[in-house]
Amino acid sequence: MSPRRSGPGRIPRSRRPGFTLVELLVVLVILGLLAAVAAPQAMRYLGGAKQDAAKLQLQGLATAIDLYRLDVGRYPSREEGLAALTQRPPGQERWNGPYVRKAEQLQDPWGRPWRYRAPGENGPYDLFSLGADDRQGGAGEDRDVTSW
């Protein structure tokens, strides 16, 4: 074995390119702080987006229910529910649907079926979602989305 030489082609250990452990830890701490600040903002934005999507979906379903009424002469019954918008109920000869393209449109943005009551407590029918928490009331993403 030959002894190590520090000739002109060799870079001393303290001058080699790269990152030290301390530098890497500083970068990780900075990234952690950025994530801690940005994550709540992103979640708030996504929650608001689902509320907006729910309002748009509700308007589309309300239009489909009104078209059903124009064709059939009445709103879907409570027993028929929103399924009457995708499949002809028994005995409905004037049904001219489907009034929604996909059965998935009958689910709110949180993956639960839209709630439908006919006759409604607030109008001829009530169409609503209880929001992300699936409970009445709430604020933000948990706020109810209703047709009245």
Secondary structure, DSSP 4 states (H G I P E B T S, - for coil): -PPP---TT---GGG-SS--HHHHHHHHHHHHHHHHHHHHHHHHHHHHHHHHHHHHHHHHHHHHHHHHHHHHSSPPPTTTGGGGGTSPPTT-TT----SSS-GGGGB-TTSSBPEEESS-SSSS-EEEE-TTTTSSS-SGGGS-EE--
